[in-house]
Amino acid sequence: GCATPLPSFDYSKEPDPRQSEFVVGPSDVLRINVWKTPDLSVECTVRPDGTITLPLIGDVIAVGRTPSLLRNEIKRKLTTFLRDDNPAVEIIVETVNSYRFTVAGNVEKSGLFTTKHYVTVTEAIALAGGPNRYADLDKVVILRQSPTGARSIPVSLKEIYSGRHPEMDLVILKEDRIFVP
């Protein structure tokens, strides 16, 4: 057989979400503690519109923000109501529900998957039951949204599994779509 040419793609430029602070998404469960103020400390689920509702300050946009940015916003809003001009606010991500991705095509069980931790391409495909017997392991594609639009990232499972190109086993981002032809 002829060897399939390797895709010319710079995998090192792809983001690794494990290297930065978590970004809150819809359905994530947050615990917000305001030190010495139990009436203002709550556990809440981020609504589909991206907001949470807190005592005194009302709606706050949580989606797309890190816990640090969210903490700063809540502190800023609380200073309007509290004598303390620097309230101690703690944001805890209790449950991650917004990390979702799709695996489709020639896998045993296509679908939308949610995990509590980041997974790589091979782990995502394993969650889908692995490639089926019709799968073309050299032509897997990750469809990824970016600020400039959708991009297609070529991946060869054969090259990953052989150990020759582990850099292709990228960490899947929220809302990635993996297609196994």
C-alpha positions as CSV (number, residue, x, y, z in Angstrom):
1,G,0.0,0.0,0.0
2,C,1.0,3.6,-0.5
3,A,1.7,5.7,2.5
4,T,-0.7,8.5,3.1
5,P,1.2,11.8,3.1
6,L,1.3,13.5,6.5
7,P,-0.8,16.7,6.8
8,S,1.3,19.8,6.9
9,F,-0.2,21.4,10.0
10,D,1.5,23.1,13.0
11,Y,0.0,21.3,16.0
12,S,2.1,23.2,18.4
13,K,0.1,26.4,17.7
14,E,-3.2,24.7,19.0
15,P,-4.2,25.9,22.5
16,D,-4.0,23.5,25.5
17,P,-6.8,24.4,27.9
18,R,-4.9,22.6,30.7
19,Q,-2.3,25.4,30.6
20,S,-4.7,28.2,31.5
21,E,-7.4,29.0,34.0
22,F,-10.8,27.3,33.4
23,V,-13.4,29.3,31.5
24,V,-16.9,29.0,32.9
25,G,-19.7,27.8,30.5
26,P,-23.4,27.1,30.6
27,S,-24.6,24.5,33.1
28,D,-21.4,24.7,35.2
29,V,-22.2,24.7,38.9
30,L,-20.4,27.4,40.9
31,R,-20.1,27.9,44.7
32,I,-19.7,31.6,45.6
33,N,-18.5,32.3,49.2
34,V,-18.5,35.8,50.6
35,W,-16.4,35.6,53.8
36,K,-18.3,36.2,57.0
37,T,-21.5,36.8,55.0
38,P,-23.4,33.5,54.7
39,D,-26.5,35.2,53.3
40,L,-24.6,36.2,50.2
41,S,-22.8,32.8,49.8
42,V,-24.7,30.6,47.3
43,E,-24.3,27.6,45.0
44,C,-25.7,28.3,41.5
45,T,-25.9,26.8,38.0
46,V,-24.9,28.9,35.1
47,R,-28.1,29.4,33.0
48,P,-28.2,28.8,29.2
49,D,-28.0,32.6,28.7
50,G,-24.7,32.6,30.5
51,T,-25.8,34.4,33.7
52,I,-26.0,33.6,37.4
53,T,-28.2,35.4,39.9
54,L,-26.7,36.5,43.2
55,P,-28.3,38.0,46.4
56,L,-28.2,41.8,46.4
57,I,-26.4,42.3,43.1
58,G,-28.7,40.3,40.8
59,D,-27.6,38.9,37.4
60,V,-23.9,38.6,36.6
61,I,-22.6,37.2,33.3
62,A,-20.5,34.2,34.1
63,V,-20.0,32.5,30.7
64,G,-16.7,33.2,29.0
65,R,-15.0,34.3,32.2
66,T,-12.5,32.6,34.4
67,P,-13.3,32.3,38.1
68,S,-10.7,35.0,38.8
69,L,-12.4,37.5,36.5
70,L,-15.8,36.5,37.9
71,R,-14.6,37.0,41.5
72,N,-13.3,40.5,40.6
73,E,-16.6,41.5,39.0
74,I,-18.6,40.2,42.0
75,K,-16.3,42.0,44.5
76,R,-16.7,45.2,42.6
77,K,-20.5,44.9,42.6
78,L,-20.7,44.0,46.3
79,T,-18.7,47.1,47.4
80,T,-21.8,49.1,46.5
81,F,-23.8,47.2,49.2
82,L,-21.2,46.3,51.9
83,R,-19.2,48.6,54.2
84,D,-16.1,46.5,53.4
85,D,-14.6,48.0,50.3
86,N,-12.6,44.8,49.7
87,P,-14.9,41.8,50.5
88,A,-13.3,38.4,50.4
89,V,-15.0,36.4,47.6
90,E,-14.2,32.9,46.7
91,I,-15.4,31.2,43.4
92,I,-15.3,27.4,43.4
93,V,-16.2,25.5,40.2
94,E,-18.2,22.6,41.9
95,T,-19.2,20.8,38.8
96,V,-18.0,21.1,35.2
97,N,-20.9,20.5,32.8
98,S,-19.9,22.8,29.9
99,Y,-17.1,20.8,28.5
100,R,-18.9,19.1,25.6
101,F,-17.7,17.8,22.2
102,T,-19.1,15.7,19.4
103,V,-17.6,12.5,17.9
104,A,-19.3,11.5,14.6
105,G,-18.7,9.3,11.6
106,N,-17.2,5.8,11.6
107,V,-17.1,5.2,15.3
108,E,-19.1,2.6,17.3
109,K,-21.3,5.2,19.1
110,S,-21.5,8.8,17.6
111,G,-22.8,11.5,19.8
112,L,-22.4,14.5,22.1
113,F,-20.0,13.8,25.0
114,T,-19.5,15.6,28.3
115,T,-16.6,14.8,30.6
116,K,-15.5,16.3,33.9
117,H,-11.9,16.6,32.7
118,Y,-10.1,17.4,29.4
119,V,-9.5,14.6,27.0
120,T,-7.4,14.1,23.9
121,V,-8.5,13.1,20.4
122,T,-7.8,9.4,21.1
123,E,-9.6,9.5,24.4
124,A,-12.6,11.2,22.8
125,I,-12.8,8.6,20.1
126,A,-12.4,5.9,22.8
127,L,-15.4,7.4,24.6
128,A,-17.3,6.9,21.3
129,G,-16.5,3.2,21.4
130,G,-13.5,3.5,19.1
131,P,-13.3,3.6,15.3
132,N,-15.4,1.0,13.6
133,R,-14.1,-1.3,10.8
134,Y,-15.0,1.2,8.1
135,A,-13.0,4.1,9.6
136,D,-10.2,5.7,7.7
137,L,-7.7,6.2,10.5
138,D,-5.5,8.6,8.4
139,K,-8.2,11.2,7.6
140,V,-9.7,12.1,11.0
141,V,-10.6,15.8,11.3
142,I,-11.2,18.1,14.3
143,L,-13.6,20.9,13.4
144,R,-12.8,23.8,15.7
145,Q,-14.5,27.1,16.1
146,S,-12.2,30.1,16.5
147,P,-12.7,33.9,16.4
148,T,-11.8,33.8,12.7
149,G,-14.3,31.1,11.9
150,A,-14.4,27.3,11.7
151,R,-11.1,25.5,11.1
152,S,-10.4,21.9,10.1
153,I,-7.4,20.2,11.9
154,P,-6.2,17.0,10.2
155,V,-5.3,14.0,12.4
156,S,-4.0,10.6,11.6
157,L,-4.9,8.0,14.3
158,K,-2.4,5.6,12.8
159,E,0.4,8.0,13.4
160,I,-0.7,8.7,17.0
161,Y,-1.2,5.0,17.8
162,S,2.2,4.1,16.3
163,G,3.9,6.6,18.5
164,R,5.4,8.4,15.5
165,H,3.4,11.6,15.9
166,P,2.1,12.1,19.5
167,E,1.7,15.8,18.9
168,M,-1.4,15.0,16.8
169,D,-3.2,13.8,19.9
170,L,-4.5,17.3,20.7
171,V,-6.5,18.2,23.8
172,I,-10.1,18.7,22.7
173,L,-11.6,22.1,23.3
174,K,-15.2,22.9,24.3
175,E,-17.6,22.4,21.3
176,D,-15.0,20.7,19.1
177,R,-16.4,18.3,16.6
178,I,-14.4,15.2,15.7
179,F,-15.2,13.4,12.5
180,V,-13.9,9.9,11.7
181,P,-14.5,9.3,7.9
